[in-house]
């Protein structure tokens, strides 16, 4: 048998001490779990109530006046406000929010007239909500109304057909809940496309759908670099009504990845 050297003895002692220390420091399940707990930042409290905008929302229309909007042509918005409802005044033109927005959560309720005699397809009480004045979520009476599906209510106009059609009959209120992730640019170059998630009356119709570019009536969509911009409501020559319009500006979540 070989004689153990001093170095071998010291190495063995070090390993023994390390093993003992490791056993002494073995963490309990609770201590192990605590290693992946992140205590900051703490999310801000937001007050909510049925039928009301969240406390951190920017209210664009609460039924009282059009002070948050102006005409696309310049000057005061000329649409009609009556009994808590905002209604398109045909021929007066689109209206835009005075404030510009990037990525937002948007809520809006809308209603088309009950009388649809002689109206069909895209003429059956049409309007639209344009995010950043470029990307349209279609507003249309799509209850038993045959039209091209990428132009019905819930579509990203001429870009994406809705998953289903959950609209109520004409004359009844509809609700839109929209999550808009704005496109990102580096100079004139598109870095990240925009995305839209849309619910009609609580039913998902667009699921984080990629926006292909600016909405076009003729031809295909394409992107042009831009920054934050207003929300635009369309005058399509039909008396479509809106109420309870608000937006929440949204940012990026804080990720806690411990893989």
Secondary structure, DSSP 8 states (H G I E B T S, - for coil): -----HHHHHHHHHHHHHHHHHHHT---HHHHHHTT----S--------TTS--TT-EEEESSS--TTEEETTSSS---EEETTEEE--TTS--EEESS-BSSEEEEEEEE--S--TT--GGGSSEEEEEETTTEEEEEE--SS----GGGSTTSBTTTB--S------TTS-EEEEEEEE--EEETTEEEE--EEEEEETTEEEEEEEE--SS--SSS---------B--EE---SS--EEEEEEEEE----------
